[in-house]
Amino acid sequence: MENHSLPKLHIAPLFCLLFLTSLVTCQLNYTFYDDSCPSLTKIVRYGVWTAISNDTRMAASLLRLHFHDCFVNGCDGSVLLDGGEKNALPNLNSARGFEVIDSIKSNLEKACPGVVSCTDVLTLAAREAVYLTGGPYWSLAFGRRDGLTTSETAANEQLPGPFEPLENITQKFAAKGLDTKDVVVLSGGHTLGFAQCGVFAGSGRPDPSLDASFLQTLQSTCPNRNESNSNLAPLDASSSKFDNVYYKLLVNSSGLLRSDQALMSDNVTGSMVVGYSKFPFLFYKDFGASMVKMAGIGVITGSNGEVRKNCRVVN
């Protein structure tokens, strides 16, 4: 990041979003840590800012980590536990940012020991990653507790994959209480970061809907040899900045992942993509709303679960 001064906090209205679904609880609140850990946001923001300053890819990694946590048996910090989900195919050798969460958690333990859950740390870190890269700011309610288990099988079954048809992805979102609009909006998180060649070119069968010149560029980056599978290609042309370029690429048949470009194959999702490609502020508003919705999936509150001292192991 070129600007090494911490940005000022945007003033955002505090409001409670209630979702009439069994997957979301309304037990979270916006003042949960006001007295017990008033420096929470400052500590998390500085930790994320430092990480992004050292590695611009980290913003995308933290956002993805939060997504992968919430989609597997709810937002419970289970992806942070060693073993289990970390070994699942969608995470193995690709999930990143664990050491960033560890560092932030360590600093929080010094400031307010045993207070802030790893799940809330990851949820807030994802928000800060988006905000610090030019994206929207949204208000978050807290009080999530950490789960006690992690499941490799559940991660393999529940996480949407880059080769899955849109219908399958939509069904997996629906199972979490998220609708078609959330599919399109949260896919916009791919405006940040890179993907390994093995994820989108490993099959050797290029997506026939891709623009010819874009396909040629990809083939030079990923010549479809085993040794190129770990090569990285940007998910959009401004991969370290949160913007709406991702949608512009889809409109031009230049989406990197097959699952992304598939959004243009459906009239409903395709019209949303076109809208977000033209109106970035609409995308920002809807992205914040969908992230709040996602951060409420299957949360553990009250006396359930625990507040881990070390995010990698149960207490």
Secondary structure, 3 states (H helix, E strand, C coil): CCCCCCCCCCCCCCCCCCCCCCCECCCCECCCCCCCCCCHHHHHHHHHHHHHHHCCCHHHHHHHHHHHHHCCCCCCCHHHCCCHHHHCCCCCCCCCCHHHHHHHHHHHHHHCCCCCCHHHHHHHHHHHHHHHCCCCCCCCCECCEECCCCCHHHHHHHCCCCCCCHHHHHHHHHCCCCCHHHHHHHHHHHHCCEEEHHHHCCCCCCCCCCCHHHHHHHHHHCCCCHHHCCCEEECCCCCCCCCCHHHHHHHCCCCCCHHHHHHHHCHHHHHHHHHHHHCHHHHHHHHHHHHHHHCCECCECCCCCECCCCCCCCC
